[in-house]
Amino acid sequence: MKYFILIFLVMISLQSSVSQDMELYSNEQNEVEWDKERKLIWEDFKGTPPSISETNAAASTRCGFDVSAESNDNKELIAVTIKNIFYCDKSWVRPDKRNRLDLLEHEQAHFDLCEVYARRLRRRVLDSNQKLDIDKAIYEVFDAFKQRQKLYDKETNHSRNKEKQVEWLITIADELLELSSFKK
């Protein structure tokens, strides 16, 4: 009887785990919010590759924010939520390259690098002791992000330079860890 109950509990646990994984990897999603537990899969890349391009895949990501306001005791409270989003419909991979896990890892690193800059923006907003010009902060972080994404692709030659790719993966992982107190 104890053996039967143990098997039953394990089956429920596995079913719950599979349900959570199914939610994380729903095929219906058009956007994926960054989550360290949820890595990109090729099925997330739903866009159409351009007919003329030497690139094998592209990840479309955005570090953006939502603003909400509410009044409380005659005070206006403003909440800024900074998000890192992957756009499935704007991201694409050439059909003959879907078997390349190294390429998928490269695109995941673009998404992870976007998270680094989302965290830098959160740090900048939270560390500000005075009125922050949010527009200026966003543009400065966004400009640094764009330059860094270009450098990443240049140095790794779009994942072809394996040694540089590994260096970048380590650097990005280190930066995510360093900024872990600013994760969402």
Secondary structure, 3 states (H helix, E strand, C coil): CHHHHHHHHHHHHHHHHHHHHHHHCCCCCCEEECECCECCCHHHCCCCCCCCCCCCEEEEEEEEEEEEEEEECCEEEEEEEEEEEEEEEEEEECHHHCCCHHHHHHHHHHHHHHHHHHHHHHHHHHHCCCCCCHHHHHHHHHHHHHHHHHHHHHHHCCCCCHHHHHHHHHHHHHHHHHCHHHCC
